[in-house]
Amino acid sequence: MAQVALVQRGKRAIAPTIAPNEALSEWLSEHRSENTRAAYYRDLVDFCKTVFNAEPERALRRFFSLDEVAAGIKVTQFKQLLRERGLSPASINRKLSALRAFIDHARRRGVVNWRIKDLIKGEKQRTDPKERIRLRLPATTADGLIEALQRLFSVLPKKGVKGLRDRAIIVLMALHGLRRVEVARLSLSDLIEEKEGLFSLRVFGKGDKIRIVQLRQDTTELLKRYIAALKRSKIEPIADAYGVPLFFSLRKQKGKRLTLQQINNIVDEAFKAAGLKRKGLSCHSLRHSFGTIAATKRGVPIPDLAAYMGHSNISTTSLYAHAVGVVNPSAMIKELRAI
């Protein structure tokens, strides 16, 4: 494959060392997480097919042959078409972020000498971060969140392999703040038995960062019951790149690690059974609920909560302290009554 010439605005680029499609493979290989690689690849394929109506190899060769102005027009066109599809600002920015990261890698390898951030700005969010969290919570107050989770737990089975598995998945997100992908990655070897029989979990978070999450007594007991039920059922989990999965399929593709979509389905069904399901509620709503209750109702120090939840930036965790109102200002006007 011919290399891309790099002469533009008098800038001297690094000598090309790699072809565009090879740069893509190299960039994807830098990410250890299979889910991250798959998500980035989907976003790049979306750009290539939407703008150039071609597969990545051909599309990227054409894209990187453009000068800065023409490339900017193509990225702007992509952004506009994503808007027309009805994608949210967050989804648009995620796709642009993937494209930006790949272009930066290609620039370092001498394939191109312009940056996407010089070409186009990201989509503005219509709501502030606290409001986005609030929209994804099952209630608008800390007390309401506790009631909603109690309602959710009341419909979850307490026996049977499937019932215990599904309950454990939801409990780990709602009472320990794990992300969906962190639950999916858990293997039996990630269970660490501490003093007095309590479990801790070795959790592989974003960016392949590892943290240790201490579990409650009741969560430990739930996981022990689940593992005992598995042994009685004689269903054998199938080892994969992460190890022997803790949560796996019991029917279709029996023994294989649960996919992210399968975990979505488990949570959605639980929300429906509890009468809580609505647009915006998802697995991450459980994590948001945990963070919000811990920060506002229980007064957990933000640095401690950030470490427990695997936030690299403490400002992200601090959003939970303001996601719901601890005090209703209108209720404080006791002198006036509506009826």
C-alpha positions in Angstrom: 0.0 0.0 0.0 1.4 3.4 -1.0 2.2 5.7 1.9 0.5 9.1 2.3 2.5 12.2 1.3 2.8 14.7 4.1 3.5 18.2 2.8 1.1 20.8 4.2 1.4 24.5 5.2 5.1 24.3 5.3 5.1 21.8 8.2 7.6 19.0 8.2 6.0 15.7 9.3 7.7 12.7 10.7 8.6 10.3 7.8 5.8 7.8 7.2 6.6 4.5 8.9 3.4 2.6 8.5 0.3 2.4 6.3 -3.1 3.7 7.6 -4.7 0.2 8.0 -1.6 -1.0 9.8 -1.7 2.1 12.0 -5.3 1.1 12.9 -4.4 -2.5 13.8 -1.4 -1.2 15.9 -3.5 1.4 17.7 -6.2 -1.2 18.6 -3.6 -3.6 19.9 -2.5 -1.0 22.4 -5.8 -1.5 24.3 -5.8 -4.7 26.4 -9.6 -4.7 26.9 -11.4 -6.7 24.2 -14.5 -4.6 24.8 -12.6 -1.3 24.4 -11.0 -2.6 21.1 -14.4 -3.7 19.8 -16.0 -0.4 20.7 -13.2 1.7 19.1 -13.3 -0.4 16.0 -17.0 0.0 15.6 -16.7 3.8 15.9 -13.9 3.9 13.3 -15.9 1.6 10.9 -18.9 3.9 11.4 -16.9 6.9 10.3 -15.5 5.1 7.3 -18.8 3.8 6.0 -20.8 6.9 6.9 -18.4 9.4 5.2 -16.6 7.3 2.6 -19.0 4.4 2.1 -16.0 2.1 2.2 -14.2 -0.4 4.5 -11.5 1.0 6.8 -8.5 0.1 4.6 -9.8 2.1 1.6 -11.5 4.8 3.6 -8.6 5.6 5.8 -6.2 5.8 2.9 -8.5 8.4 1.3 -9.0 10.3 4.5 -5.3 10.6 5.3 -4.6 11.8 1.8 -6.6 14.9 2.4 -5.2 18.2 3.5 -6.3 19.8 6.8 -9.2 21.8 5.4 -10.7 18.9 3.5 -10.2 16.5 6.4 -12.1 19.0 8.6 -15.0 19.1 6.2 -15.2 15.3 6.3 -15.2 15.2 10.1 -17.8 18.0 10.2 -20.0 16.0 7.8 -19.7 12.9 10.0 -20.7 14.9 13.1 -23.7 16.4 11.3 -24.9 12.9 10.1 -24.6 11.6 13.6 -26.9 14.4 14.8 -29.4 13.6 12.0 -29.4 10.0 13.3 -30.6 11.3 16.6 -27.5 10.3 18.6 -27.0 12.0 22.0 -24.2 14.5 22.5 -22.4 11.9 24.7 -22.5 9.3 21.9 -21.3 11.8 19.3 -18.4 12.8 21.5 -17.5 9.2 22.1 -17.2 8.5 18.4 -15.2 11.8 17.8 -13.0 10.8 20.8 -12.2 7.5 19.2 -11.4 9.1 15.9 -9.3 11.8 17.7 -7.2 9.1 19.5 -6.6 7.1 16.4 -5.5 10.2 14.4 -3.1 11.2 17.2 -1.6 7.7 16.9 -1.4 8.0 13.1 0.3 11.4 13.5 2.9 10.0 15.8 3.7 7.3 13.2 4.0 9.9 10.4 0.9 8.9 8.5 -0.6 12.4 8.8 0.4 15.8 10.3 -2.8 17.4 11.5 -5.0 16.7 14.5 -8.7 16.3 14.8 -8.9 18.8 17.7 -7.6 21.4 15.3 -10.4 20.5 12.8 -13.6 20.4 14.9 -15.0 20.8 18.4 -16.9 18.2 20.3 -20.7 18.3 20.7 -21.9 20.5 23.6 -23.7 18.7 26.3 -27.2 20.0 26.8 -27.2 19.2 30.5 -24.5 19.6 33.2 -22.9 16.4 34.6 -25.0 16.4 37.8 -28.2 16.6 35.8 -27.1 13.7 33.6 -26.6 11.6 36.7 -30.0 12.7 38.1 -31.8 11.7 34.9 -30.3 8.2 35.2 -31.4 7.6 38.8 -34.6 5.7 39.7 -35.5 8.4 42.3 -34.9 12.1 42.9 -33.9 11.9 46.6 -31.4 9.8 48.6 -34.3 8.3 50.6 -36.2 7.6 47.4 -33.1 5.8 46.0 -33.0 3.5 49.0 -36.7 2.8 48.7 -36.3 2.0 45.0 -33.4 -0.4 45.6 -35.4 -2.1 48.4 -38.2 -2.5 45.9 -35.8 -3.9 43.3 -34.2 -6.4 45.8 -37.7 -7.6 46.9 -38.4 -9.0 43.4 -35.0 -10.8 43.1 -35.0 -14.5 43.8 -33.0 -15.7 46.8 -32.5 -19.3 45.7 -31.6 -21.3 42.6 -28.5 -20.9 40.5 -30.0 -18.3 38.1 -31.8 -16.4 40.9 -28.6 -16.2 43.0 -26.5 -15.3 40.0 -28.8 -12.5 38.9 -29.2 -11.2 42.5 -25.4 -11.2 42.9 -24.8 -9.2 39.7 -27.3 -6.5 40.7 -26.0 -6.4 44.3 -22.5 -5.8 43.2 -23.5 -2.8 41.1 -26.1 -1.4 43.6 -24.3 -2.0 46.9 -20.7 -1.9 45.8 -20.7 0.4 42.7 -19.2 -1.9 40.2 -19.5 -1.1 36.5 -21.2 -3.5 34.2 -18.0 -4.4 32.4 -16.3 -4.9 35.8 -19.0 -7.4 36.7 -18.6 -9.2 33.4 -14.8 -9.5 33.8 -15.0 -11.1 37.3 -13.4 -14.6 37.5 -13.4 -17.1 40.4 -9.8 -16.2 41.0 -10.8 -12.6 41.7 -12.5 -13.7 44.9 -10.2 -13.1 47.9 -11.2 -14.5 51.2 -10.2 -12.1 54.0 -10.3 -12.5 57.8 -13.5 -13.8 59.3 -14.5 -15.3 56.0 -15.4 -12.0 54.3 -14.7 -11.7 50.5 -12.9 -8.9 48.7 -12.9 -8.6 44.9 -10.0 -8.0 42.5 -11.7 -5.6 40.1 -10.4 -4.8 36.6 -11.6 -1.3 35.9 -11.3 1.3 33.1 -7.9 1.4 31.5 -7.1 -2.0 32.9 -6.6 -0.4 36.4 -6.9 -2.9 39.2 -8.5 -2.2 42.6 -9.5 -4.3 45.6 -13.2 -3.9 46.6 -14.1 -5.0 50.1 -17.5 -6.7 50.2 -20.2 -6.6 52.9 -21.1 -9.6 55.1 -24.4 -10.1 53.3 -22.8 -9.9 49.8 -20.2 -12.4 50.9 -22.9 -14.8 52.1 -24.8 -14.3 48.8 -21.7 -15.2 46.7 -21.0 -18.2 48.9 -24.6 -19.4 48.3 -24.2 -18.9 44.6 -21.0 -20.8 44.4 -22.4 -23.6 46.4 -25.5 -23.8 44.1 -23.1 -23.9 41.1 -21.3 -26.9 42.6 -24.6 -28.7 43.2 -25.8 -28.0 39.7 -22.5 -29.4 38.2 -22.5 -26.7 35.5 -18.9 -26.1 34.5 -17.8 -22.6 33.6 -15.6 -22.3 30.5 -12.2 -20.6 31.0 -11.3 -17.7 28.7 -8.7 -14.9 28.5 -9.8 -13.5 31.9 -9.9 -16.9 33.7 -12.8 -19.0 34.9 -15.8 -16.7 34.8 -17.7 -16.0 38.0 -20.9 -15.2 36.1 -21.7 -17.2 33.0 -24.6 -18.4 30.8 -26.7 -21.2 32.1 -28.6 -22.0 28.9 -27.5 -20.8 25.5 -23.7 -21.1 25.2 -23.8 -22.7 28.6 -20.7 -22.1 30.7 -19.5 -19.0 28.7 -18.9 -15.7 30.4 -21.9 -13.4 30.3 -21.8 -10.7 27.7 -22.5 -7.1 28.4 -25.9 -7.4 26.6 -26.8 -10.4 28.7 -26.1 -8.4 31.9 -28.2 -5.6 30.4 -31.1 -8.0 30.0 -30.8 -9.3 33.6 -31.0 -5.7 35.0 -33.8 -4.6 32.6 -35.9 -7.6 33.6 -35.4 -6.8 37.3 -36.3 -3.1 36.8 -39.5 -4.3 34.9 -40.4 -6.8 37.7 -40.1 -4.0 40.3 -42.2 -1.6 38.2 -39.2 0.8 37.9 -38.2 0.5 34.3 -38.2 3.7 32.2 -36.1 5.3 29.6 -32.7 6.2 31.0 -32.4 3.5 33.6 -29.7 0.9 33.0 -26.9 -1.0 34.7 -25.1 2.2 35.3 -28.1 3.6 37.2 -27.3 1.1 39.9 -23.7 2.3 40.2 -25.0 5.9 40.2 -27.5 5.0 43.0 -24.7 3.6 45.1 -22.5 6.6 44.6 -25.3 9.0 45.4 -26.5 7.3 48.5 -22.9 6.9 49.8 -22.1 10.5 49.2 -25.3 12.2 50.3 -27.0 9.9 52.8 -24.0 8.2 54.4 -21.5 11.0 54.2 -18.7 8.8 52.8 -15.6 11.0 52.2 -15.3 11.7 48.5 -11.6 10.6 48.2 -12.5 7.2 49.9 -15.6 6.8 47.6 -13.5 7.7 44.5 -10.9 5.0 45.4 -13.7 2.4 46.1 -15.5 3.1 42.8 -12.3 3.3 40.7 -12.6 7.0 39.6 -9.3 8.4 38.4 -10.6 11.9 38.8 -12.1 12.9 42.2 -14.2 15.6 40.5 -16.2 12.8 38.9 -17.1 11.3 42.3 -18.0 14.7 43.7 -20.9 14.9 41.3 -22.7 12.3 43.3 -22.7 14.7 46.3 -24.9 17.0 44.3 -26.9 14.6 42.1 -30.0 14.7 44.3 -31.3 17.2 46.8 -30.7 16.3 50.4 -33.1 19.1 51.4 -36.1 20.2 49.4 -36.0 24.0 49.5 -39.7 24.4 48.8 -40.5 22.2 51.8 -38.7 24.7 54.1 -41.3 27.4 53.4 -43.7 26.1 56.1 -45.6 29.3 56.5 -47.5 28.8 53.2 -49.7 26.0 52.2 -51.0 25.0 48.7 -54.3 23.8 50.0 
